[in-house]
Amino acid sequence: MKKNKNIKMILLFLVPVAFLYISFFIYPLAFVLGTSLTEWNGISAMKFIGLGNYKKLLTDGTFLLSIKNNIIWALSGGFIQIPLATMVALILARKPRGWKTLRTIYFLPNIISAVAIAMMWKAIYNPMYGFLNAFLNLFGIEGHNWLGETATALPAVIAQTVLYIGYFMVIIFAATTTIPKSFYEAAEIDGCTTLQQEWYITLPMIRGILVTTITLAMAYGMRHFEATFLMTSGGPAHSTSVMGLVLYNKMDAFRLGEANATGTILILLGTVVIVLIRKLLSRGDAGSDSVQ
Amino acid sequence: MKALLNTLKWIILIFFLFVALYPLIWLLLASFKTNNLELQQNPFGFPEKWMFVNYYTAIVKAKLPALFIHSIIVAFSAVFVNLLVASMTSFVISREEFKGKNVLLTVLAAGILLPIISFMVPYFTIIQKMRLYDSLLALILVYSAINIPISVFLLTSFMDSIPRELEEAATIDGASFVQRFTKIIVPLSQTGLATAGTFCFIYSWNEFIMALLLTSSESSRTLQLGIRFFTSQFVTNYTAMYAAIVITIVPSIIVYFIFHNKIISGLTAGAVKG
């Protein structure tokens, strides 16, 4: 590569991004990984203890429960939310009446803060004043303390995010617009029903974007924090606890080494989930390639 | 069979319409109701009397105007800093050849996948070291930084689509490096800047964890923290609490209805490339 004569200006233009990126991505990453091996309260000197924090975390029942809950979050994102989003995207792709308005409204909850949404759903689930119990009462079904009981708390917190499909729906919808119309016309002539067309044409054609959205939804599930923090604080009896919450509580208790070990596990587990799910879902690709 | 499918289709569409809209409508109506008793006795209907006083209570007791101003300062400044830095970076990446460009791009893109919540402790210590703890500037810096990867991603793909001939012509006419950026690339990137800016605005306006972590006093509290403090302070006054939640939601909805085409097309551009 020949030397660019603008190299000085290029470097100058990259100074701001270097400052922000090193300060808020690279240094923090190194910091979290490094201090996860120490015992540290933020005030006195750090003490190197090797994998002590990890040992402690991985033998702690609450933390293991949090990992399990994070995995449930991730799975529900990837395998409940994405199928729902795909279903709606495929329906909208056929441009039924009002599809543009519907698309705009479906996306709406995604721009409202997680705090407001969580507060709103806390109100909806409220056993005395919320509309969910009032609604069920209309059908003679007895009300329930959704967030207060261990059996329903986790599903209740997850449901209110999984049902908001707008973000992924828009992405999947966009992918369907790249499929040539002639494919469907040919299938129609061959006597394929609408459902067969979706199954044999649309889904295979948007496979790449489905893998991407499943990965993203699972990554978001792994780092989930806000709704749990605001709706249940991890209760009742730790039944809704997640890793982000454990990290926050450890930090609040000045156990910074343990907090950063939690952060490291979060980063590693998130990466493993992403790599694994991409491997798993793209394995079929090789098969379909060999058919062609 | 066809009729059945058609019915099913509309049931699905209306169900998700209901999920997206009804909670908001319910919340809005509830925020105008008289008191907790009315919430219980009249869960679905319009308020018997429209209690605008709930909004007054929310605004005065939760000190919402000050928090509102903080959120506006933080969100707009974060967007400004973010777009300035990201557009300079994207200009260089999109228009210049230099050693390490691909490494730079990969490192920046990897930032999208990092779970920022695992950085709670280092963000806290960095902000303290910068002597910015409990200041709006802390939030502005953190929010603009967190959005760098996604903004650079959106802006480089946008700038790649601007024809190079324009710049070549300008260079022949004697335009400098900086002039190519300020006089050609920035004005032609308005759509891309609007999309990236909207994403950054919505993120900054809605952000909660870092605001909770990096501020402590009312002088730097944002709206999102405000509703949480409000709800813990006035646990019994549900109607006023709902009014406070409505107040924090409305700006996002206004921004969305002005920019929804840009937001959706921005997502679309990202998706088709990704």
Interface residues (C-beta under 8 A of the other chain):
Chain A: M1 N4 N6 I7 M9 I10 F13 L14 P16 V17 L20 Y21 S23 F24 F25 I26 Y27 P28 L29 F31 V32 T35 G42 L84 M87 V88 I91 L92 P96 L102 R103 T104 I105 Y106 F107 L108 P109 I111 I112 S113 A114 V115 A116 M119 M120 W121 A123 I124 N126 M128 Y129 G130 F131 A134 F135 L163 Y164 I165 G166 Y167 V170 I171 A174 A175 T178 T193 T194 L195 I209 T212 A219 M222 R223 F225 E226 L230 G244 L247 Y248 M251 L256 A259 N260 T262 G263 T264 L266 I267 G270 T271 I274
Chain B: M1 L5 K9 W10 I12 L13 F16 L17 V19 A20 L21 P23 L24 W26 L27 A30 N36 L39 Q40 P43 F44 L84 V85 A86 M88 T89 F91 V92 E96 E97 F98 K99 L104 V107 L108 G111 L113 L114 P115 I116 I117 S118 F119 M120 V121 P122 Y123 F124 T125 I126 L141 V142 S144 A145 I146 I148 V152 F177 V178 F181 I202 W205 N206 E207 F208 I209 Q224 I227 R228 T231 Y238 M241 Y242 I245 T248 I249 S252 I253 V255 Y256 H260 I263 I264 L267 T268 G270 A271 V272 G274
